[in-house]
């Protein structure tokens, strides 16, 4: 089984790219996601064995009592909600979508979406009815036709309903939550990658739009186990992926998958599928400790948080609330901003020690970005900073998270900008900029990447 706390996957469970079961040195290794029955564990036992240590598992039998399992069909939604206007993603078959870098959005009547889905029109294959909040979109069904899984300690967001066309490929990403994915109708195929592979995932640069983190590795090219020739082509294109273990499995009707925080996941729909998911976390007071005690998970969280910080820095030509933070804000103001963000996003607050650790990361990053943007290229301070802040895995020959580059973007106006920065009277606003956020100052930016090392 996968090691949720950082242990290597057991060799007896691994299949090499050539289909053998021996220990592999080339290509991607494959292992099946384990399965358990819903009645085999109490919620408390599930939390201790899977949720807290962060171990993926498929649960069978958990949805058997849901009315949705025999009620939710395409005909049902067409009959009951034909004229309901829903958000729908477009251009889901383009390269930008496969890499998680871009997509468009439109409004469509649910009846029209379903009609074209069943007809298999070209347009239907290039869109995706995603992230439909059941409470606001289908209030008559919310918590009536289904229930929050008993294994969920605390809901962060959702539940959400999804209707995918046959052949849909969802880009590889990390959600900033734990996640339960439930299949109501049809089936999906899921690929998971442990947080320890963060360095190998070729993560999109800081400031990329969206709630999630995405990778520039196109996993639609990753072949199944046994296809040696295709695997050689894949690892030639993405050499950093050599030796990665992929935890995969079909996810069938009535099954529920637990995706722990920090796990990269890619989901394919071989047929039309209706699914529900709930983004969640540990009981209050336990979510941040779980992230902080596991180095790969903590590093993933830090990168996600700094991605949000950089999204906000890109607003308004860089003259934002998140520049020169140590001059503009008191520590108490930064704590207030963090408190608002954590409570709103995770229903969680930080202890004084946790807040100090997180704010130290944020201020260090903002200081470094200020120097990059406006500092003197010959600054000794900047060189010393870059020389001492490297990744934790510099020995890896294919490490895609390289040490910070030397400052080459500053224009020497740092002191002028510092002097002009005004003392703030309120805490800085911290807001996630979703995929549909557009700002001309953010287009075409090539921000340097920051990697936490403490």
C-alpha positions as CSV (number, residue, x, y, z in Angstrom):
1,X,0.0,0.0,0.0
2,X,1.0,3.6,-0.4
3,X,2.9,5.2,2.5
4,X,0.9,8.1,3.6
5,X,3.6,9.4,5.9
6,X,6.6,9.2,3.5
7,X,7.5,5.5,3.5
8,X,8.3,3.9,0.1
9,X,5.7,1.8,-1.6
10,X,6.1,-1.9,-0.9
11,X,7.9,-3.6,-3.8
12,X,5.5,-6.5,-3.9
13,X,2.8,-4.1,-5.0
14,X,4.7,-2.3,-7.8
15,X,4.4,-3.0,-11.5
16,X,7.1,-1.7,-13.8
17,X,6.5,0.1,-17.1
18,X,7.1,-3.2,-18.9
19,X,4.4,-5.0,-16.9
20,X,6.8,-7.0,-14.6
21,X,6.6,-6.9,-10.8
22,X,10.3,-6.5,-10.1
23,X,11.9,-3.4,-8.6
24,X,12.2,-0.8,-11.5
25,X,14.9,1.6,-12.3
26,X,13.3,3.1,-15.5
27,X,9.9,4.6,-16.3
28,X,6.9,5.1,-14.0
29,X,6.0,2.4,-11.5
30,X,2.4,1.5,-10.9
31,X,0.6,0.3,-7.8
32,X,-3.1,-0.3,-7.1
33,X,-5.0,1.9,-4.7
34,X,-6.2,-0.3,-1.8
35,X,-9.9,-1.0,-1.2
36,X,-11.8,-1.4,2.0
37,X,-15.5,-1.9,2.8
38,X,-17.4,0.9,4.5
39,X,-18.5,-1.3,7.4
40,X,-15.0,-2.6,8.1
41,X,-14.0,0.6,10.0
42,X,-15.7,3.1,12.3
43,X,-15.1,6.8,11.4
44,X,-12.7,7.0,14.3
45,X,-10.7,4.0,13.0
46,X,-10.7,5.4,9.5
47,X,-9.4,8.7,10.7
48,X,-6.5,7.0,12.5
49,X,-5.6,4.6,9.8
50,X,-6.2,6.6,6.6
51,X,-7.2,10.2,7.1
52,X,-4.6,11.5,9.6
53,X,-1.6,9.7,8.0
54,X,-2.7,10.7,4.5
55,X,-3.2,7.3,2.9
56,X,-5.4,7.1,-0.2
57,X,-8.0,4.3,-0.1
58,X,-11.2,3.4,-2.1
59,X,-14.2,2.6,0.1
60,X,-16.9,0.3,-1.2
61,X,-20.5,0.2,0.0
62,X,-20.5,3.8,1.5
63,X,-23.1,5.1,-1.0
64,X,-25.5,2.2,-0.9
65,X,-28.1,4.1,1.1
66,X,-28.1,7.2,-1.1
67,X,-31.4,7.7,-3.0
68,X,-29.1,9.4,-5.7
69,X,-27.7,5.9,-6.6
70,X,-31.0,4.9,-8.3
71,X,-32.4,8.3,-8.9
72,X,-29.7,10.4,-10.5
73,X,-29.6,9.7,-14.2
74,X,-29.3,11.9,-17.2
75,X,-33.0,11.5,-17.8
76,X,-33.8,12.6,-14.3
77,X,-31.7,15.8,-14.5
78,X,-33.1,16.6,-17.9
79,X,-36.7,16.2,-16.7
80,X,-36.3,18.0,-13.4
81,X,-33.8,20.7,-14.3
82,X,-34.0,21.1,-18.1
83,X,-34.0,24.9,-18.1
84,X,-31.5,25.3,-15.2
85,X,-28.6,27.5,-16.3
86,X,-25.3,26.2,-15.1
87,X,-21.6,27.2,-15.4
88,X,-19.7,24.9,-17.9
89,X,-16.0,24.7,-18.8
90,X,-15.0,25.1,-22.4
91,X,-12.0,24.0,-24.4
92,X,-11.3,21.0,-22.2
93,X,-9.5,19.1,-25.0
94,X,-6.9,21.8,-25.7
95,X,-3.3,21.5,-24.4
96,X,-3.8,24.4,-22.0
97,X,-6.5,22.5,-20.2
98,X,-4.4,19.3,-20.0
99,X,-1.7,21.3,-18.4
100,X,-4.1,23.2,-16.0
101,X,-3.0,26.6,-17.3
102,X,-6.2,27.8,-18.9
103,X,-9.8,27.3,-19.9
104,X,-12.9,29.3,-20.7
105,X,-16.3,29.2,-19.0
106,X,-19.8,29.7,-20.3
107,X,-23.4,29.3,-19.3
108,X,-25.6,26.5,-20.6
109,X,-29.0,25.0,-19.9
110,X,-28.6,21.7,-18.2
111,X,-31.1,20.1,-20.7
112,X,-29.0,21.3,-23.6
113,X,-25.8,20.0,-22.1
114,X,-27.3,16.5,-21.5
115,X,-28.9,16.3,-24.9
116,X,-25.6,17.1,-26.7
117,X,-23.7,14.8,-24.3
118,X,-25.9,11.8,-25.2
119,X,-25.7,12.7,-28.9
120,X,-21.9,12.9,-28.7
121,X,-21.7,16.2,-30.6
122,X,-18.2,17.7,-31.1
123,X,-19.0,20.5,-28.8
124,X,-20.1,18.2,-26.0
125,X,-16.7,16.5,-26.1
126,X,-14.9,19.8,-25.5
127,X,-16.7,20.9,-22.3
128,X,-17.3,19.9,-18.8
129,X,-20.1,20.6,-16.3
130,X,-18.0,20.9,-13.2
131,X,-18.1,22.1,-9.6
132,X,-21.8,22.5,-9.2
133,X,-22.4,23.4,-5.6
134,X,-25.4,21.3,-4.7
135,X,-26.6,23.7,-2.0
136,X,-27.0,26.6,-4.4
137,X,-27.5,24.8,-7.8
138,X,-29.7,21.9,-6.7
139,X,-31.1,23.0,-3.3
140,X,-34.0,20.4,-3.5
141,X,-31.4,17.6,-3.8
142,X,-28.9,18.9,-1.3
143,X,-28.5,16.5,1.6
144,X,-31.7,14.8,0.6
145,X,-30.6,12.4,-2.1
146,X,-27.1,11.9,-0.5
147,X,-25.3,12.6,2.7
148,X,-21.9,13.8,3.7
149,X,-19.7,10.7,4.1
150,X,-19.4,9.5,7.7
151,X,-15.6,9.5,7.3
152,X,-15.5,13.3,6.7
153,X,-14.3,15.0,10.0
154,X,-15.0,18.6,8.8
155,X,-16.3,20.0,5.5
156,X,-14.4,22.8,3.9
157,X,-16.3,23.2,0.7
158,X,-19.1,21.5,-1.2
159,X,-20.5,19.0,-1.9
160,X,-20.1,19.5,-5.6
161,X,-21.7,17.7,-8.5
162,X,-19.9,16.9,-11.8
163,X,-21.1,15.5,-15.1
164,X,-18.2,14.5,-17.4
165,X,-18.4,13.4,-21.0
166,X,-16.9,10.1,-22.1
167,X,-13.2,10.6,-22.7
168,X,-12.8,13.6,-20.5
169,X,-9.2,14.2,-19.2
170,X,-9.0,16.3,-16.0
171,X,-5.6,18.0,-15.6
172,X,-3.1,16.9,-12.9
173,X,-3.5,19.1,-9.8
174,X,-3.5,19.3,-6.1
175,X,-6.5,20.6,-4.1
176,X,-5.7,22.5,-0.9
177,X,-7.9,20.1,1.1
178,X,-8.5,16.4,1.7
179,X,-11.1,15.1,-0.7
180,X,-13.8,12.4,-1.0
181,X,-14.8,11.6,-4.6
182,X,-18.0,9.6,-5.0
183,X,-19.2,7.9,-8.2
184,X,-23.0,8.0,-8.6
185,X,-23.2,6.8,-12.2
186,X,-20.5,5.6,-14.7
187,X,-16.9,5.2,-13.8
188,X,-13.6,7.0,-13.7
189,X,-9.9,6.1,-13.8
190,X,-7.7,7.8,-11.1
191,X,-4.0,8.3,-10.9
192,X,-2.4,9.6,-7.7
193,X,1.1,10.7,-6.9
194,X,2.5,11.1,-3.4
195,X,3.5,14.6,-2.1
196,X,7.1,13.4,-2.0
197,X,7.2,13.8,-5.8
198,X,6.6,17.5,-5.6
199,X,10.1,18.1,-7.0
200,X,9.4,15.9,-10.0
201,X,6.0,17.3,-11.0
202,X,7.3,20.4,-12.8
203,X,4.8,22.7,-10.9
204,X,3.4,25.7,-12.6
205,X,5.1,29.0,-11.5
206,X,4.0,30.9,-8.5
207,X,1.1,33.3,-9.3
208,X,-0.6,30.8,-11.6
209,X,-4.4,31.3,-11.4
210,X,-6.8,29.0,-9.7
211,X,-7.6,27.4,-6.3
212,X,-5.3,24.4,-7.1
213,X,-1.7,23.8,-8.0
214,X,-1.1,22.3,-11.5
215,X,1.8,20.7,-13.3
216,X,3.3,21.3,-16.7
217,X,3.6,17.6,-17.2
218,X,1.0,16.3,-19.7
219,X,-0.1,13.0,-18.2
220,X,-2.4,12.3,-21.1
221,X,0.9,11.0,-22.6
222,X,1.5,8.6,-19.7
223,X,0.9,5.0,-21.0
224,X,-0.4,2.1,-19.0
225,X,1.9,-0.5,-17.5
226,X,3.3,-2.9,-20.1
227,X,3.7,-0.4,-22.9
228,X,7.5,-0.2,-22.9
229,X,8.0,1.7,-26.1
230,X,5.4,4.4,-25.1
231,X,6.9,4.6,-21.6
232,X,10.4,5.2,-23.0
233,X,9.0,8.1,-25.1
234,X,7.2,9.5,-22.1
235,X,10.3,9.5,-19.8
236,X,12.4,10.9,-22.7
237,X,10.0,13.9,-22.8
238,X,9.7,14.1,-19.0
239,X,13.0,12.7,-17.6
240,X,12.2,14.1,-14.2
241,X,9.3,11.6,-14.0
242,X,11.5,8.5,-14.1
243,X,11.1,6.4,-11.0
244,X,7.9,8.0,-9.9
245,X,5.2,5.7,-8.4
246,X,1.7,6.1,-9.7
247,X,-1.1,4.8,-7.5
248,X,-4.0,4.1,-9.8
249,X,-7.3,2.3,-10.0
250,X,-10.6,2.4,-11.7
251,X,-13.3,4.0,-9.6
252,X,-16.7,2.4,-10.2
253,X,-20.3,3.2,-9.5
254,X,-21.0,3.3,-5.8
255,X,-17.3,3.6,-4.8
256,X,-15.7,6.5,-2.9
257,X,-12.1,7.5,-3.1
258,X,-10.2,9.3,-0.3
259,X,-7.6,11.7,-1.8
260,X,-5.4,13.1,1.0
261,X,-4.1,16.6,1.1
262,X,-1.0,17.1,-1.0
263,X,-1.7,14.2,-3.4
264,X,-1.4,15.0,-7.1
265,X,-4.3,13.5,-8.9
266,X,-5.4,13.0,-12.5
267,X,-8.9,11.7,-13.3
268,X,-10.1,10.3,-16.7
269,X,-13.7,9.5,-17.5
270,X,-13.9,6.5,-19.9
271,X,-17.7,7.0,-20.1
272,X,-20.3,9.6,-19.2
273,X,-20.1,9.9,-15.4
274,X,-22.0,11.7,-12.6
275,X,-20.0,12.2,-9.4
276,X,-20.1,14.1,-6.2
277,X,-17.2,15.3,-4.1
278,X,-16.6,17.0,-0.7
279,X,-13.5,19.0,0.2
280,X,-12.7,18.5,3.8
281,X,-10.1,18.5,6.6
282,X,-9.3,17.4,10.0
283,X,-11.3,18.4,13.1
284,X,-10.8,22.0,14.2
285,X,-7.3,22.5,15.6
286,X,-5.9,19.4,13.9
287,X,-5.6,20.5,10.2
288,X,-2.6,22.8,10.4
289,X,-0.7,20.4,12.8
290,X,-1.1,17.6,10.2
291,X,0.3,19.8,7.5
292,X,3.2,21.0,9.5
293,X,4.4,17.7,10.9
294,X,4.8,16.1,7.5
295,X,7.6,17.7,5.5
296,X,6.4,16.9,1.9
297,X,2.8,17.9,2.8
298,X,4.0,21.1,4.5
299,X,6.2,22.1,1.6
300,X,3.2,21.6,-0.7
301,X,1.0,23.8,1.5
302,X,3.6,26.5,1.6
303,X,3.9,26.5,-2.2
304,X,0.1,26.7,-2.5
305,X,-0.1,29.6,-0.1
306,X,2.7,31.5,-1.8
307,X,1.0,30.9,-5.1
308,X,-2.0,32.8,-3.6
309,X,0.3,35.5,-2.3
310,X,1.9,35.9,-5.8
311,X,-1.6,36.0,-7.4
312,X,-2.3,39.0,-5.2
313,X,1.0,40.6,-5.9
314,X,0.2,40.6,-9.6
315,X,-2.8,42.8,-9.1
316,X,-2.1,46.4,-10.1
317,X,1.4,46.4,-11.6
318,X,2.9,45.0,-8.4
319,X,1.9,48.1,-6.3
320,X,-0.2,45.8,-4.1
321,X,-0.9,45.2,-0.5
322,X,1.6,42.4,-0.5
323,X,4.7,44.6,-1.3
324,X,7.0,45.8,1.5
325,X,4.9,44.1,4.1
326,X,7.4,44.5,6.9
327,X,7.2,48.3,6.6
328,X,3.5,48.7,5.8
329,X,2.0,46.3,8.4
330,X,2.3,45.5,12.0
331,X,2.7,41.9,12.9
332,X,-0.8,42.0,14.4
333,X,-2.2,43.2,11.1
334,X,-0.6,40.2,9.3
335,X,-2.0,37.9,11.9
336,X,-5.5,39.3,11.4
337,X,-5.2,38.8,7.6
338,X,-4.0,35.2,8.1
339,X,-6.8,34.6,10.6
340,X,-9.5,35.8,8.1
341,X,-8.0,33.7,5.3
342,X,-7.7,30.5,7.3
343,X,-11.2,30.7,8.9
344,X,-12.9,31.5,5.6
345,X,-11.0,28.9,3.5
346,X,-10.4,26.1,6.0
347,X,-12.7,26.8,9.0
348,X,-9.4,26.7,11.0
349,X,-7.4,29.2,13.0
350,X,-3.7,29.1,13.8
351,X,-2.1,29.1,17.2
352,X,0.4,31.9,17.9
353,X,3.3,29.6,17.1
354,X,1.6,28.3,13.9
355,X,0.8,31.9,12.8
356,X,4.4,33.0,13.4
357,X,5.7,30.1,11.3
358,X,3.4,30.9,8.4
359,X,3.9,34.7,8.5
360,X,7.6,34.2,8.6
361,X,7.3,32.3,5.3
362,X,5.1,34.9,3.7
363,X,7.3,37.9,4.7
364,X,10.5,36.1,3.6
365,X,8.9,35.5,0.3
366,X,7.6,39.0,-0.1
367,X,10.9,40.5,0.8
368,X,12.7,38.3,-1.8
369,X,10.1,39.3,-4.5
370,X,10.5,43.0,-3.7
371,X,14.3,42.7,-4.2
372,X,13.8,40.8,-7.4
373,X,11.3,43.3,-8.8
374,X,13.1,46.6,-7.7
375,X,16.4,45.7,-6.2
376,X,19.9,46.5,-7.4
377,X,21.2,43.6,-9.5
378,X,24.6,43.8,-7.7
379,X,23.1,43.6,-4.2
380,X,25.3,41.5,-2.0
381,X,22.3,40.9,0.3
382,X,20.3,39.5,-2.6
383,X,23.2,37.2,-3.6
384,X,23.6,35.9,-0.1
385,X,19.9,35.2,0.1
386,X,19.9,33.2,-3.1
387,X,23.0,31.3,-2.1
388,X,21.6,30.1,1.2
389,X,18.0,29.3,0.3
390,X,18.0,26.2,-1.8
391,X,15.7,23.2,-2.0
392,X,16.0,20.3,0.4
393,X,17.0,17.9,-2.4
394,X,19.8,19.5,-4.4
395,X,21.5,16.2,-5.0
396,X,18.7,15.0,-7.3
397,X,20.0,15.2,-10.9
398,X,16.5,15.7,-12.3
399,X,15.3,18.0,-9.6
400,X,12.9,20.5,-11.3
401,X,12.7,22.8,-8.2
402,X,16.2,24.3,-8.6
403,X,17.7,26.8,-6.1
404,X,16.5,30.4,-6.4
405,X,18.0,32.1,-9.4
406,X,20.2,35.1,-8.9
407,X,18.5,38.5,-9.1
408,X,18.3,39.7,-12.7
409,X,15.0,41.6,-12.7
410,X,15.6,44.5,-10.4
411,X,15.8,48.0,-11.7
412,X,17.6,49.5,-8.8
413,X,14.6,51.5,-7.5
414,X,14.1,49.4,-4.4
415,X,14.9,52.2,-1.9
416,X,12.7,54.6,-3.7
417,X,9.8,52.1,-3.6
418,X,10.5,51.3,0.0
419,X,10.5,55.0,1.0
420,X,7.2,55.6,-0.9
421,X,5.4,52.6,0.6
422,X,2.7,53.9,2.9
423,X,1.9,52.6,6.4
424,X,-1.4,50.7,6.1
425,X,-4.3,51.3,8.4
426,X,-5.9,47.9,7.9
427,X,-4.7,44.3,7.3
428,X,-3.9,43.3,3.8
429,X,-6.6,41.5,1.8
430,X,-5.7,37.9,0.8
431,X,-7.9,36.4,-1.9
432,X,-7.6,33.4,-4.2
433,X,-7.7,34.4,-7.8
434,X,-9.5,31.7,-9.7
435,X,-9.0,30.4,-13.2
436,X,-11.5,33.0,-14.6
437,X,-9.6,35.9,-13.0
438,X,-8.1,38.1,-15.7
439,X,-5.7,41.0,-15.2
440,X,-3.5,42.5,-18.0
441,X,-0.6,43.0,-15.6
442,X,-0.5,39.3,-14.9
443,X,-0.5,38.1,-18.5
444,X,2.9,37.0,-19.7
445,X,4.6,37.3,-16.3
446,X,7.5,35.0,-15.7
447,X,7.9,35.1,-11.9
448,X,10.9,33.4,-10.3
449,X,9.9,30.5,-8.1
450,X,10.4,30.4,-4.3
451,X,11.1,27.1,-2.5
452,X,10.8,26.8,1.2
453,X,13.7,25.2,3.0
454,X,13.0,25.3,6.7
